[in-house]
Amino acid sequence: MTSLVICQHLSYTIFEILIREEGNGVKPQDVKNFYGSQYNFRKMTKMSSSTLGNWLKWGFVPEDAQYKLERLTNGKLKTEWTKKDERI
């Protein structure tokens, strides 16, 4: 089990690790709350329900998925980068 977790962490990009540490961007719990269930998440996003489960376990949503969720939700879930652009 430990080696699996280590391998998963090694696959993160440096940027995703920074996101995770800073807590920026779309939070996994926000995604779960927005869709209400893993079934609805899977149905509406065409991503597997285990994807959401992994995000909840990791504590962050990868950058590319944040952009996809922002598009799919018409901006209701926003990446940290979009939020920064709106402040300018």
C-alpha positions in Angstrom: 0.0 0.0 0.0 2.8 2.4 0.9 4.5 1.9 -2.5 1.3 2.6 -4.3 0.8 5.9 -2.6 4.4 6.9 -3.3 4.0 6.1 -7.0 0.8 8.1 -7.1 2.6 11.1 -5.5 5.5 10.8 -8.0 3.1 11.2 -10.9 2.1 14.7 -9.7 3.6 17.6 -11.5 5.4 20.2 -9.5 2.6 22.7 -10.2 0.0 20.2 -8.8 2.0 19.7 -5.7 2.1 23.5 -5.1 -1.7 23.7 -5.6 -2.1 20.9 -3.1 0.1 22.6 -0.5 -1.3 26.1 -1.0 -4.9 24.8 -1.2 -5.7 26.9 -4.2 -8.2 26.2 -7.0 -11.3 24.0 -7.1 -11.5 21.8 -3.9 -12.6 18.1 -4.2 -15.3 18.7 -1.6 -16.7 21.6 -3.7 -16.9 19.2 -6.7 -18.7 16.6 -4.6 -21.1 19.2 -3.2 -21.8 20.6 -6.6 -22.7 17.3 -8.2 -24.3 15.8 -5.0 -23.0 12.3 -5.6 -20.3 10.3 -7.4 -23.0 8.9 -9.7 -24.1 12.4 -10.8 -20.4 13.5 -11.2 -19.8 10.5 -13.5 -23.0 11.1 -15.5 -22.5 14.9 -16.0 -18.7 15.0 -16.5 -18.1 11.6 -18.3 -15.2 11.0 -15.9 -15.1 7.9 -13.7 -16.5 8.1 -10.2 -13.1 6.8 -8.9 -11.6 10.1 -10.3 -13.6 12.1 -7.8 -12.7 9.5 -5.1 -9.0 10.0 -5.8 -9.3 13.8 -5.7 -11.0 13.5 -2.3 -8.2 11.2 -1.1 -5.4 13.4 -2.5 -7.0 16.6 -1.3 -6.8 18.5 -4.6 -8.1 18.5 -8.2 -5.4 18.5 -10.9 -5.1 21.7 -13.0 -6.4 20.3 -16.3 -9.5 18.8 -14.5 -10.1 22.2 -12.8 -10.3 23.9 -16.2 -12.6 21.1 -17.5 -14.9 21.5 -14.5 -15.0 25.2 -14.9 -16.2 24.8 -18.5 -18.7 22.1 -17.7 -20.2 24.1 -14.8 -20.3 27.4 -16.8 -18.0 29.0 -14.3 -19.8 27.9 -11.1 -16.6 26.0 -10.1 -13.7 28.3 -10.9 -10.0 27.6 -10.9 -7.8 29.8 -8.8 -6.3 31.3 -11.9 -9.7 32.5 -13.2 -10.4 34.0 -9.8 -7.1 35.9 -9.9 -7.9 37.2 -13.4 -11.2 38.6 -12.2 -9.5 40.6 -9.4 -7.4 42.5 -11.9 
